[in-house]
């Protein structure tokens, strides 16, 4: 039935009772036709039929309001009506044939379109629930079937399947009808609302697990993670404490913390394991490794987990909880325990050295000392002659024997002295090993031991009284001993370093806690202790140092450093010296490596100027065709002057006695900075020398005295030069590369006090002379 109309009227019509039901139906039909004619509803084809619905067929009479009269017909339109099919179609045989863009029984609903195409020509427009809709082909969704569903081909003969098949997912449009997506089949009963499948077309199967319980159902990601596509595969992102392809492996924990928060849990075949941080070990990284110097096992072992703690498995060279104890090695070798023992951990608290458990016949902290062997009573060689035990004597750094009975000695072959009654040391001392022959005038038998006598006694058998002063043996300033004169034992005093004299009663001069300042030897001169000072030291206590300079004769004296690449500065530099020229000699070198081949100059240095009356600071700068750039300052004859030159890559400066005298800016025409050059082409760098300019065609020598020669790889400032030119240096100042104070005072070399090894060799014996007088140099230690 295509249309149903319910008709009602306010007119009361009485239907008379009749014997025949069919008669009643005829009358009712007549009534219906008259009402239908009034309502402009007529049957139009043979398919139409009438139905009268009466609540009670036996009721006589009935009212029209008690009956429902319906016209049921397949016809939906009136071709004679101007509004037939909503003017969007044609009425044919009582039915609307709608235009393409419309649908519905009366063509009243507009079909969805995309790009002016009804249902994108990928579906059929239909009507339902008072609206038009698109019934899309299987590959499309969307209001206008304009969205293409994701597909996948498993190469199983079924071709491309939407969402990989209906069992894997359903294609639906996204919000706002922007695109098509697959809603993959859900995995029931999981807390994480996982799906069995992921991927754009639900083509990827998520990992599942039942945790090894064959009676339990398989669960996506074991319900301990979320499944998602990653790099073309279905992968589980597991919850904390779970790993594995399907999150079915539970991570080790300690104190409720996964890997004790000191490691990363990973899957290893069928187990979850902790990959611990470098300082932790254990199944759950619960044990902290021993550290030494903030490194695990001191970088000399590997950390491992014992049953209840982390321990170090040390290398062969170390022992200790954290491998902090180094094993002793052989004398001058790297052999552990000299190859004669086993390295073991020391029980001494806080020690950094292990100990060697030496094998038989070897002793010492490194087992490097062989025990003495001597003949025993049976004439056979045996350790300590079989009458003692071998020990290490650290004071003498030897292996010796601790002997038993009345023998002593390194190898237990020295006999203890006895008196006529056989009493060792006459009962007045203890027998001890004799080392050397310390007793003046006494010839020992090689098998004689000595007596360490009781206090106040000395002598071979402790029968001699020691010398005393005011009751004190050797005045309390020495040890008692004895010598033999004319066959008699005579007591003597061996004085301490601080005293001299027969009875140690004379005190030596002390300066800064040192006898003779550590610069001399104390001895007795009559009734007084005096110091004999070393060369270059003076004073009653040798505390006054004589400062030296060097005089060069101008003939052939020179201090030659040789070629010194560490002094061939190309950038910033400073050079300075105290000089006292004796004559005017142009081009005589003070210090430097300047070489002049007639066509060009190379290097740098201080030398006497062309006039002979001044000193110049010479530089050979790149891009100046090798010719020296110089500044001069007047330096008078027979007068001490301090001269200094500096170069900072832009300014060349020269100083006299700490005061800046001249400054010149030297910059390349194209910008940048000049560098100092020491050679070019066939010209090789010259030697650094003091007091001589020597090259292939000339030798010019300086005549006069010089002191405090210094070379720096920095450009010293005016304040630095002015504050230090009258001060002696320590030798470790920043930038100081060579420093000659000439305080050797003797010898054929001049020492570089920087410790950098720029020793100068003296040729033709220049003279060591007294240094600068105090008026010129105020720090004269």
Beta strands, then each sheet from edge to edge (+ up, - down):
strand 1: 3-7
strand 2: 49-54
strand 3: 67-73
strand 4: 89-92
strand 5: 95-98
strand 6: 102-103
strand 7: 109-110
strand 8: 113-114
strand 9: 117-118
strand 10: 123-128
strand 11: 131-136
strand 12: 140-141
strand 13: 147-148
strand 14: 151-153
strand 15: 160-162
strand 16: 169-173
strand 17: 180-184
strand 18: 197-198
strand 19: 204-205
strand 20: 208-209
strand 21: 219-220
strand 22: 225-230
strand 23: 233-238
strand 24: 242-243
strand 25: 249-250
strand 26: 253-254
strand 27: 257-258
strand 28: 263-268
strand 29: 271-276
strand 30: 280-281
strand 31: 287-288
strand 32: 291-292
strand 33: 295-296
strand 34: 301-305
strand 35: 310-314
strand 36: 318-319
strand 37: 325-326
strand 38: 341-344
strand 39: 355-358
strand 40: 362-363
strand 41: 369-370
strand 42: 373-375
strand 43: 381-383
strand 44: 388-393
strand 45: 398-403
strand 46: 407-408
strand 47: 414-415
strand 48: 429-432
strand 49: 450-453
strand 50: 457-458
strand 51: 464-465
strand 52: 468-469
strand 53: 472-473
strand 54: 478-485
strand 55: 488-495
strand 56: 499-500
strand 57: 506-507
strand 58: 510-511
strand 59: 514-515
strand 60: 520-525
strand 61: 528-533
strand 62: 537-538
strand 63: 544-545
strand 64: 548-553
strand 65: 558-562
strand 66: 573-581
strand 67: 589-592
strand 68: 595-596
strand 69: 601-602
strand 70: 604-608
strand 71: 614-620
strand 72: 628-634
strand 73: 641-647
strand 74: 651-656
strand 75: 659-665
strand 76: 688-690
strand 77: 692-695
strand 78: 698-701
strand 79: 703-712
strand 80: 736-740
strand 81: 749-750
strand 82: 760-763
strand 83: 767-770
sheet 1: 1+ 3- 2+
sheet 2: 4+ 5-
sheet 3: 6+ 7-
sheet 4: 8+ 9-
sheet 5: 10+ 11-
sheet 6: 12+ 13-
sheet 7: 14+ 15-
sheet 8: 16+ 17-
sheet 9: 18+ 19-
sheet 10: 20+ 21-
sheet 11: 22+ 23-
sheet 12: 24+ 25-
sheet 13: 26+ 27-
sheet 14: 28+ 29-
sheet 15: 30+ 31-
sheet 16: 32+ 33-
sheet 17: 34+ 35-
sheet 18: 36+ 37-
sheet 19: 38+ 39-
sheet 20: 40+ 41-
sheet 21: 42+ 43-
sheet 22: 44+ 45-
sheet 23: 46+ 47-
sheet 24: 48+ 49-
sheet 25: 50+ 51-
sheet 26: 52+ 53-
sheet 27: 54+ 55-
sheet 28: 56+ 57-
sheet 29: 58+ 59-
sheet 30: 60+ 61-
sheet 31: 62+ 63-
sheet 32: 75+ 74- 73+ 66- 79+ 64- 83+
sheet 33: 72+ 71- 70+ 67- 76+ 65- 82+ 81-
sheet 34: 75+ 74- 73+ 66- 79+ 80-
sheet 35: 68+ 69-
sheet 36: 77+ 78-
end
